[in-house]
Amino acid sequence: MDKLKSLVIFLRSAQHQSFSEAARQLSMSPSAVSRAVARLEDDLGIRLLQRTTRSLTLTEDGATFYQRCQQILDDLEAIELEVKQSQSQPKGTLRLNFSIALGKMYIAPRLTTLANLYPELIFNVSFSDRMIDLIEEGIDATVRVGLGSDSRLAMQIVGTTYPITCAAPSYLKQAGIPDTPTAIDRHRCVNFVLPQSGREISWKFEQDEQETILPVRSYLQFDYAEALLEAAIGGAGIIQAPKYIVAKAIQQGQLKPILENYASKEGTVIAIVYPQRKYLSAKVRVFLEFMTALMRDLKRENIVD
């Protein structure tokens, strides 16, 4: 920074052929300006300016150095302008990662709205239910269901989802409706297994204001939420899944909620997560605004809470 300041002082002095005028423009004393140019000359080992009692003139070496310095400062100003414009006008590649079911069912189909607003943005989207390292993988932002902990990341919670136990009306007509969580043991269950571990999830219920975690004996297991949903709609059995996965099927009468008196009140947050930075890029900023608006729509549609 000191060297850059010395270059600016030299340029101003040469442009105005006066240490006094350069000092006035830079809010310095003439003696400080003169000393700064002298130090620069000592560092370079050449004379840049010829001094007389009336004016300053560039030496031959000084003229060459002046042209190069002016080009450097012009380039810096161009870079600064480009960065400022990129902060106000989103452009470039926006690398996003979404939780699979939420991303494929609700976010990705609406990204064209954002793309139409900002034609200079390129969207690179991946889907994963694992906790990825955003910084290591170069991801600008992710939408996660459930929280991780990483001090390098910023987080904005935009919604909550609760587990819903349900089944197709055709299955319930044939097998009956369980009246307590333990009665599920007598039913055919379809369950989700965690892709990372292959572990079958336990179901959550609430009885007498106490949460109950119930292991489930399922005959059909999927590590893909949409397959779980399709199987349930097809009458395969009872499932428990986050509200955003089953909400539309329930609204359309394809699935029917059961055991609602035992529904767990412990929700899982939905959050936008992005690398912690002092200045937020325009492309990430507009994505945050887009997701906030999208989640408001999903809340109005009773997809999330």
Disulfide bonds with the S-S distance in Angstrom:
none
